[in-house]
Amino acid sequence: MATAALRTAVPDRRHLALRLAGAVGVLALLGVALASLPGLGEVRSRLAEASPVWLGGALAFELGSCLAFVVAYGGVLRHGLPWRRSYDLGMAVQGANVLLPAGGASGLALGAWALRRTGVPADALAPRTVAFFLITSSVNFLTAIVAGTLVATGVLAGDAALWLTAGPAALAAATVALVLALPRLLGDARPRTGRLGRGLTAVHAALGDGVIEARRIVAAGRPGVIGGAIGYMALDMAALGAAFAAVGAMPPLGVFMLAYVLGQLGGLLPLPGGVGGADSGVIGALALYGTPLPDAAAAVLAYRAFQLGLPAVLGTISLLRLPGAVAHGGEVVRMPARVELGAQRVAA
């Protein structure tokens, strides 16, 4: 009975196949456009002459990024889960983000559903999910701060206006400061009546507790979480760098890092895998920082084939295995009766 209920909450094989076919269809349309539209001859030429060795490097880096996500996700959301189940859960989250268009929220929602059934207390789940999002996102913001500052001060090469270097660094620093101050700014969540009021109260509490939890995890220095979060972004960026090496010259490191983190904002659009949003965002950011458009387009398209393809294929396999992993998760790992959330203790 329980297993059947679990299976109904996960997309079935037919639904997954349709989603996977849809993602493949979008990529196929992009390929047809690339092969047939006028004005893209230089892009086609660079892709045709791409180095197989460097493309293999991009694939290896992207696989490492996927595995780093699994490590960080398991460390924050379900510390101690056996590796096989932690892998299936983390990869299913990434697969859902590619196959279910919701700007990245679909994967976290699926992960929250699965974790609730492996024994994570409901009261702890929302803050941990917020903490995971904040920890992984903080790597991007810190990269923008460091890269923007170093390029603006001339430590790293990059021919860009000050507003394109110091500007993003200042905005990223202000955002980090604002997020860290959220628990104090929000204060205690006051209970509200009504369905909408209760939802707002839950969001209020989750944000404040999530920031506290993220700070606690980072302060504890968990190598898996911190290393996984850094590796998730750094290896993905390395995959883009390898794609550049495959098709042409690599941009200067500082502006490359800035263009990467700024361009990824396009992936927040609710499109399958961010197709179109993330692609145009990264290509546009690279061009803005002086990268020749044909080089940027060829490198990003090669990189995105791996960034979308690996999670789509491996994530689909994990999504199909997820109900069985979830059904037995609670039998393997027993959660403590109470869970630490910063300075608070929440009953399980």
C-alpha positions in Angstrom: 0.0 0.0 0.0 2.8 2.5 1.0 4.9 1.5 -2.0 2.0 2.0 -4.3 1.3 5.5 -2.9 5.0 6.4 -3.3 5.0 5.4 -6.9 2.0 7.5 -7.7 3.8 10.6 -6.5 6.8 10.1 -8.8 6.3 10.6 -12.6 5.5 7.3 -14.2 7.5 5.8 -17.0 5.2 7.1 -19.7 5.3 10.6 -18.2 9.1 10.5 -17.9 9.4 9.3 -21.5 7.3 12.2 -22.7 9.3 14.7 -20.7 12.6 13.2 -22.0 11.3 13.2 -25.5 10.3 16.8 -25.1 13.7 17.8 -23.9 15.3 15.9 -26.8 12.9 17.6 -29.2 13.9 21.0 -28.0 17.5 20.2 -28.4 16.8 18.7 -31.9 15.1 21.9 -33.0 18.0 23.9 -31.8 20.3 21.6 -33.8 18.2 22.0 -36.9 18.2 25.8 -36.5 22.0 25.8 -36.0 22.5 23.6 -39.1 20.1 25.6 -41.4 19.8 29.2 -40.4 21.9 31.7 -42.3 24.5 33.7 -40.4 25.6 30.8 -38.2 28.3 29.5 -40.5 31.2 30.4 -38.2 29.4 28.6 -35.3 28.9 25.5 -37.4 32.5 25.6 -38.5 33.8 25.8 -34.9 31.6 23.0 -33.7 32.6 20.8 -36.7 36.3 21.3 -35.9 35.9 20.9 -32.1 38.6 18.9 -30.4 37.2 15.4 -29.3 39.7 15.4 -26.4 38.5 18.6 -24.9 34.9 17.6 -25.5 35.6 14.5 -23.5 37.1 16.7 -20.8 33.9 18.8 -20.8 31.8 15.6 -20.3 34.1 14.4 -17.5 33.8 17.8 -15.7 30.1 17.8 -16.1 29.8 14.3 -14.6 31.9 15.5 -11.7 29.6 18.4 -11.2 26.6 16.1 -11.1 28.2 13.9 -8.5 29.3 17.0 -6.4 25.6 18.0 -6.3 24.7 14.6 -5.0 27.3 14.9 -2.2 26.2 18.4 -1.2 22.5 17.6 -1.4 22.9 14.4 0.7 25.1 16.3 3.2 22.6 19.0 3.8 19.2 17.3 3.4 19.8 13.7 4.5 23.2 13.4 6.2 24.1 9.7 6.6 21.9 8.2 3.8 23.6 5.3 2.1 25.4 6.3 -1.0 23.3 4.4 -3.5 20.1 6.0 -2.2 21.7 9.4 -1.8 22.9 9.2 -5.4 19.4 8.3 -6.7 17.9 11.1 -4.8 20.4 13.8 -5.8 20.4 12.7 -9.4 16.6 12.5 -9.5 16.5 16.1 -8.3 18.8 17.2 -11.1 16.8 15.2 -13.6 13.6 16.8 -12.5 15.1 20.2 -12.9 15.8 19.4 -16.6 12.6 17.5 -17.4 10.0 19.4 -15.4 10.1 23.1 -16.3 9.8 25.2 -13.1 12.9 27.2 -13.0 14.7 24.7 -10.7 11.9 24.5 -8.2 10.5 21.1 -9.4 13.7 19.2 -8.4 13.7 20.6 -4.9 10.0 19.9 -4.6 10.5 16.3 -5.6 13.4 16.0 -3.3 11.4 17.3 -0.4 8.6 14.8 -1.1 11.1 11.9 -1.2 13.0 13.1 1.9 9.8 13.4 3.9 9.3 9.7 3.3 12.8 8.7 4.3 12.3 10.0 7.8 13.3 13.7 7.6 10.9 15.6 9.9 8.5 17.9 8.2 9.5 20.8 10.4 13.1 20.4 9.5 12.7 19.8 5.8 11.8 23.4 4.7 14.8 25.0 6.5 17.2 22.4 5.2 15.9 22.9 1.6 16.4 26.6 2.0 19.8 26.0 3.5 20.9 23.9 0.6 19.7 26.5 -1.9 21.6 29.2 -0.1 24.8 27.3 0.3 25.0 26.3 -3.4 23.9 29.8 -4.5 26.4 31.4 -2.3 29.3 29.9 -4.3 28.0 31.8 -7.4 27.7 35.1 -5.4 31.1 34.7 -3.9 32.6 34.0 -7.3 31.0 37.2 -8.6 32.4 39.2 -5.7 36.0 37.8 -6.1 36.1 37.8 -9.9 34.5 41.3 -10.2 36.9 42.8 -7.6 40.0 41.2 -9.1 39.1 42.3 -12.6 38.1 45.8 -11.5 41.5 46.2 -9.6 43.5 44.8 -12.5 44.7 41.7 -10.7 43.0 39.6 -13.3 43.0 40.5 -17.0 39.7 41.7 -18.5 38.9 44.7 -20.7 35.5 45.6 -19.3 33.9 48.8 -17.9 33.9 49.3 -14.2 30.1 48.9 -14.0 30.5 45.4 -15.5 33.1 44.4 -12.9 32.8 46.3 -9.7 29.0 46.6 -10.3 28.2 42.9 -10.1 30.7 42.4 -7.3 28.9 45.1 -5.2 25.4 43.8 -6.0 26.5 40.3 -5.1 28.0 41.5 -1.8 24.9 43.4 -0.9 22.7 40.4 -1.7 24.9 38.2 0.6 24.7 40.7 3.4 20.9 41.0 3.0 20.4 37.2 3.1 22.6 36.9 6.2 20.5 39.6 7.9 17.2 37.9 7.1 16.7 36.2 10.5 17.1 39.5 12.3 15.0 41.4 9.7 12.2 38.9 9.7 12.0 38.4 13.4 9.8 35.7 14.8 7.1 34.3 12.6 3.7 35.4 13.9 1.0 32.8 13.4 -1.6 33.9 10.8 -5.1 32.6 10.2 -6.5 31.3 6.9 -4.8 29.1 4.3 -2.8 32.0 2.8 -1.8 33.2 6.2 -0.6 29.9 7.3 1.4 29.6 4.1 3.0 33.0 4.6 3.9 32.0 8.2 5.5 28.8 7.0 7.5 30.6 4.4 8.6 33.3 6.9 9.8 30.6 9.3 11.5 28.6 6.6 13.5 31.5 5.4 14.7 32.6 8.8 15.5 29.1 10.0 17.0 28.2 6.6 19.6 31.0 6.9 20.4 30.0 10.4 20.8 26.3 9.3 23.0 27.3 6.4 25.2 29.4 8.7 25.4 26.5 11.1 26.4 24.0 8.4 29.1 26.2 7.0 30.4 27.0 10.5 30.6 23.3 11.2 32.9 22.9 8.3 31.4 19.8 6.8 33.8 19.0 4.0 31.2 17.1 1.9 28.8 19.9 1.9 31.3 22.7 1.4 33.4 20.8 -1.1 30.3 19.5 -2.9 28.8 23.0 -3.3 32.1 24.4 -4.6 32.6 21.4 -6.8 29.1 21.6 -8.2 29.7 25.1 -9.6 33.5 24.9 -10.2 33.3 21.7 -12.2 30.4 23.0 -14.3 32.4 26.1 -15.0 35.3 23.9 -15.9 33.1 22.0 -18.4 32.3 25.3 -20.1 36.0 26.2 -20.1 36.8 22.8 -21.7 34.1 23.5 -24.3 35.9 26.8 -25.1 39.2 25.0 -25.4 37.5 22.5 -27.8 36.2 25.2 -30.2 38.5 28.1 -29.8 40.4 30.4 -27.5 39.4 30.7 -23.8 38.3 34.2 -22.7 40.3 35.9 -19.9 39.7 34.1 -16.6 38.1 37.0 -14.7 35.5 38.0 -17.3 34.9 34.3 -18.0 33.9 33.7 -14.4 31.8 36.8 -14.3 30.0 36.0 -17.5 29.4 32.5 -16.3 27.7 33.4 -13.0 25.7 36.3 -14.5 24.6 34.3 -17.5 23.3 31.4 -15.4 20.5 33.7 -14.1 18.8 32.9 -17.4 18.3 29.4 -16.2 15.8 30.7 -13.6 13.2 31.0 -16.4 10.7 28.1 -16.2 11.9 26.4 -19.4 12.8 22.7 -19.7 16.4 22.6 -18.4 16.6 26.4 -18.9 16.9 25.7 -22.7 16.9 29.1 -24.3 17.1 31.1 -21.1 20.5 29.8 -19.8 21.9 29.5 -23.3 21.1 33.0 -24.3 22.1 34.3 -20.9 25.6 32.9 -20.9 26.2 33.7 -24.6 24.9 37.2 -24.1 27.1 37.7 -21.0 30.2 36.4 -22.7 29.6 38.7 -25.7 29.0 41.6 -23.4 32.5 41.0 -21.8 34.1 41.0 -25.2 34.1 37.3 -26.3 33.5 36.9 -30.1 29.9 35.8 -30.6 30.7 32.7 -32.8 33.2 31.5 -30.1 30.7 32.1 -27.3 27.8 30.4 -29.1 29.8 27.4 -30.2 31.3 26.8 -26.7 28.0 27.3 -24.9 26.1 25.0 -27.2 28.7 22.2 -26.8 28.7 22.7 -23.0 24.9 22.7 -22.7 24.7 19.4 -24.6 26.5 17.8 -21.7 25.0 20.0 -19.0 21.5 19.0 -20.1 22.1 15.5 -21.4 23.8 14.0 -18.4 21.2 15.0 -15.8 18.4 14.1 -18.2 19.6 10.6 -18.8 21.0 9.7 -15.4 18.2 11.6 -13.7 15.6 9.6 -15.6 17.1 6.4 -14.4 17.2 7.6 -10.8 13.6 8.9 -11.0 12.5 5.4 -12.1 14.4 3.9 -9.1 13.3 6.5 -6.6 10.1 5.0 -5.3 11.9 1.8 -4.2 14.7 3.8 -2.6 12.3 6.0 -0.8 10.1 3.1 0.4 13.1 1.5 2.1 15.0 4.7 3.1 13.5 4.9 6.6 14.4 1.3 7.4 18.1 2.1 6.8 18.6 5.4 8.6 16.8 6.4 11.8 16.5 10.1 12.3 17.0 11.4 15.9 13.9 12.3 17.9 14.9 16.0 17.8 16.7 17.9 15.0 19.0 20.8 15.6 18.0 24.0 13.7 20.5 26.6 14.6 19.7 27.7 18.2 16.3 25.9 18.0 15.3 22.3 18.6 12.4 21.0 16.6 10.6 17.8 17.5 10.7 15.1 14.9 
